[in-house]
């Protein structure tokens, strides 16, 4: 049995997200006897000279690769759709990035050819598209369903890999996928390499990662509210990632720290010595949340985090606000500082989050679930 996995074409600077996952899937499948080959689009040729691309090729040099042709179509709101030509037709093909990557391909799909549509970058938030995207989404969905309706007999040969439950229900409701053909397998991290280092301070140490692009402004508004309440001295806030020079000029409090970009080892050290992580931005399934959980952190997030409900059902200790407004986090944060007074119970809480992260999201477990998905598709 053989499968093909297309590597994303729009990753230009980082090979730690979807690209990493696709190569890990292929490497594992080959190790387990299911022949897997990576399809690299011609668009990626210019990136082969980047140092981190050489690193990923070195890490996965045992994975067979070949090239396919691809034309990129740029839509409003910075959406990208990729029209592939020259795809092989002798085995299932995995499209890892967006549900719309196959919009121009499904009508040309050979009868009986199996496609697995991945949702790593699906623009679904809180069960719906972001408000600005909804008009375009409706047009694209109508276009897709037009093709699907004209080839409804081929639906049995279309599968979907989703990262959270909201995506699963969306794909079933919107495109009439057979429920048994939709596989929910979350992202993965090497959870066991993360550690917990006890934070001896009585202050609650909270981490935010990603800078302004990940709604850092929400966290800074939380800082303002705590300051107005005279409660900021109960906390330490650490910001990692893209810097905001304007914010750094305004927030000069001793317990507000702007660290900028940090390397992986320093990030792991900081996570291990923190108490909590806040994720206020729209997310499909943030890797940073998994890193925080593996480090035993309490999670503050909102329903804008598409995976929050799935993670919460696993027994993780977290707070999920309704709308993600800054004021919605305040009472829970202050409450957690009081819980920290009972060190034994607080440390047990951290250990439980770490244990669940290892059981549910460690790459060993996730790769086994991906093998089950690919094997099922090949057998059907």
N, C-alpha and C positions, 0 to 999 in steps of 0.2 A: 504494500500500500504506500502511496505517495501523496504529499500535500505541498502546495506552494504558499509562501507567505510574502506579501508585498510589504516592503519597508516604506515608511512614510516619506513623502518627497518634500515636505515643507519644514523639516527640522534642519536648521542651518548652523546652529552654534552649540547645541547641547545634545549629547547622546546618552542621556540618563533616564529618559522617559519612555515614550512609546517605542522608540528605536531599540532601546535596551530590552524591553519586553519581547519584541518580535524575535530578536536574535536569541534570547534565552529560551523562548518557546521552541525555536527550530533546533537549537543545540540539544535540548532535552528530548525532543521527539526522536532525533537521530540516535541518541544514546539508548532509547527504549525500543528501537527496532522499527519505528515508523519513519520512512524516508521523507525528509523535509528539505526544501530548497528555498532560499531567499531570492526574491525577484527585486532587483535594484533598478529603479527607473533611470533613464538617460539623464534626467534632470540632476541626479546626484553626482554626476561626474566631476563637476567643479568643486565639490566638497571633499573629494578623496584626498586633497592635499592638506586639509585641516588636521592638526595634531590629534585632536580627540577622535577623529574618524579613523585614523591609523590605529589608535588604541583599541577601538571596538573591533576593527578587523583582526587585530592581533589576538584579542580575547576569543574571537569566534572563528578563527581561521579554518576550523574543521567543518564549518557549515558551508555546503555548496551554494554558490550564487550565480546568477545570470542576469542579463539586462532585458528590460521590456521598454517599449516606447510609451511616453505619456505626454499629454497636452494639458496644461493647467489653465483652468477657466476661473477668473476672478469675478466674484459677484459682489453686490452691495454688502455693507457691513463687514468687509474683509473676509467674506466666506470664500473658500477655495474648493473647487471641484476638479477632479482629475479623471481625464478620459484616457483609458489605457487601450493600446492596440498591440497586437502580436502576443496576446496572452496565450499560454499553453491551454490545451483542452483535454488533457489526458488524466487530470486529477483535480480534487477540490482546490479552490483558491481562497485564501484568507485576506480580506481587506481590513487592515487594522485601525484605520484612523477615524473615518466619518461615515455615517450611514448614507451620505450623498455621494461618496466616492464611486459608487457603481451606477449612478443615475444614467450615465451615457453608455453603460456597458450591459445592463440587464437585457436591453432589447436585442443585443447581438450575442447574448449568451447561447452557446450551442445547447440543443435539447439534451437534457440529462446532466449537463455540467453543474457541479455543485459550487455555490458561492457561500462563504461564511462572512457575514457583514459584521465587522467590529465597531465598537462605539467608544473608542478611547477618547476621541475629541468631540463627541456628540454635544450639540449646543442646547441640551435639555437642562432646564433649571426649575426646580420646584414642581416637576411634573409637566411643565410647559416650556415653550421657547421663551427666551428673554423677550421682553415687550417689543423692543426695536426689531426683533427678528421675525415676529409672528407673521407679517404679511408675506415675506419671502418664503418662510417655512410653508405656508399654505400653498403657494404656487409650486414649490418643489415637491411637496407631498402629492399634489394633484397630478403632477407630471409622472412621478414614480408610480402612483396607483393606476394611471392610465396604461403604463407599460405592463404592470402586474396583471391588470384585468384582461389585457389582450393575451396574456400567457399564463393564465391562472393555473393551468395544469403543471406549470413549472415551479409553483410555490413550494411543492414538496422538496425541491432541490435548493431552496434558499434557507439558510440558517443564520442565526444572529448570536453574537457574543456581546453581552451587555455587562457593564461594571456595577450597576446598582438596580434595585427593584423598580425605581421610577422609570428607568430606561426600558426595562422588561415589559411593563404594562403599556408603555407608550408604543412600543413596536408591535405588540399584539393588537392593541386597539386601532392604531393608525394604519398599519399595513397588512393587518389580518394574518400575521405570521402564526403558524401552528405553535401552540404553547410548548410542545415538546421539542420544537426546533429552536427555542430560545434558551441559551445557556448563560446563567449568571455566574461569572467567575471574576472576582475582584482583582485589582492590581496587587503587586507583591513587592516585598522588600526582603532583604536578608536580615530578618528580625532578630536573630540570635546574636548578632554582633553588637547590638545596642546594649547599654548598661545603665543601671540606676546608681547614682551617687547621691547619698543623702545630703540634702540642703539643710544645714544647721541653723540658718537664719529663721527668725520668727516671721519675717516678711514672706508674702506669697510671690514667688518668682514666676512671671508669665512671659512666654516666648511668642513672638510673631515673626513669621518668615515670609519674605516676598516683596517687601517694600510697598510703594504706592499702588502698584498694580494688583495687589492683593488686599485692597481696602484698609491700608494702614491708617487712613483718616478716621475710620471707625474706632480704632484702638486709641488714637490720640484724643478723640472726643471722650472716650471712657476715662482717660487720664484727667481731662478737664473736669468731668463730673466728680470724680473722686477727690480732686483738689478742692472743689467748691464745698464738698461735704466734710473736708478736713480728714479724709481717710486715705490720702495718697501714701502716707508714711507706712501703711500696712502692706505695701506692694513694692516689687521691683519689676519694671518692664524692660525687656530686651528685644530690640528690633534687628533682625538679620536680613540681608539681601540688599536690593537697590536702595541707595541713599536718597534722602530728600533734604537738600541743604536748607530750604526754607523752614521746614519743620525743626531741624536741628538748631536753628537760630532762635526759635520760639521756646522749645522745650529744653531748658537747661537744668532741670531738676536733677538732684543727685541720684535719684532712683529711676531715671529714665535714660536708657543706654542705647545709642545708635552704633551698631557694630559694623555695618556695611557687609560686604561679601566675606564669608569665612570659608576655609577649606573643610573638607568632609570630617577630618579628625577633630577639628575644633568645634564644628557643629555638633558632633556626637557628644563631646565633653559638655558643652553647654546644655544640650537637651537632657543629659543624664543628671545634671545638677539642678535642673529647674523643677517646678511643681506643676505647671499647667501650660497649655498652649491655646491660643485663640485663633480661630479660622473664620473671619467674618465675610470673606468674599464668596461669590458664586463659584462653585466647584462641581466637577463631575464625581471625582473620587480622589481627593488630594493625597499625594504621596507623603507630604509633610505630616498629615494626620497619622499615617501609619508609623512614621518615624517617631512621632511624639508618643504614640501608644506603646511602641516597643521600648521606649525610654521610661515608661511608667507614668506618663503625664496625664493629668486630668484635662479633658477637652471642653473648651467653650466654643460653640459654633451656632449655626442657625439653620433653618430649613432651606436656605440658599445653598447649603452643602448637600448635594444630591444623595450622598451616601450616608448622611447622618443617621437616618432611620435604620438602615441596615446594620450599622455599627452598634447603635444603641440596643438593638434586639439581641446582640451577642453578649450583653451584660456589662459592657464598658461603662465606666463612670464618666458621665459627660453631662453638659447642659446644652439643650437645643432651644434657642429662642425662636419665637414665632416669626418675627420680621427682621431680626438682626439689627435693630436700632441700638445705639450705644447704651441707653438707659436700661434696656432689658437685661443687660449682663450684670449690672451693679450689685444687686442684692445677692445673687449667687456667688459672685466673687468675694464679697465681704463674708458671706457664710462659709466659704471654703477656708478663708484665713482663720476662722474660729475652729474649724475641724482640724486644722494643722496643729492646734494646741494639744490634741491627743495624738502624740507621735506614733504610737504603736498602730492605732487604727488607720492613721493617714498613710503610713508606710505599707500597710496591708492593701489599702486601696491602690497604691501605685503598682504593687506587685501583681495584683489581679489584672490590671489593664495590660501589663506586659505579658502575662501568661496567655491572655486571650489573643493578643496580637500575634504571638508565636503560633498558637494553635490554628488561627484562622487566616493569617495573612503572610506567614513566612513563605518564601519562594518555593520551598520543597512541597508544601501543601498545595499551593496554587498551581504549580507545574503539573502535579499529579491530576488535578482537576482539568487542566487544559489537555492533557493526554487523553482523558476520558472523552472530552468533547470531540477532538479530532478523530479518535478511534471510532466513535459512534457515527460521525458523518461518513467516514470511509466505509463503514459496514452497511449503512442504509442502502 
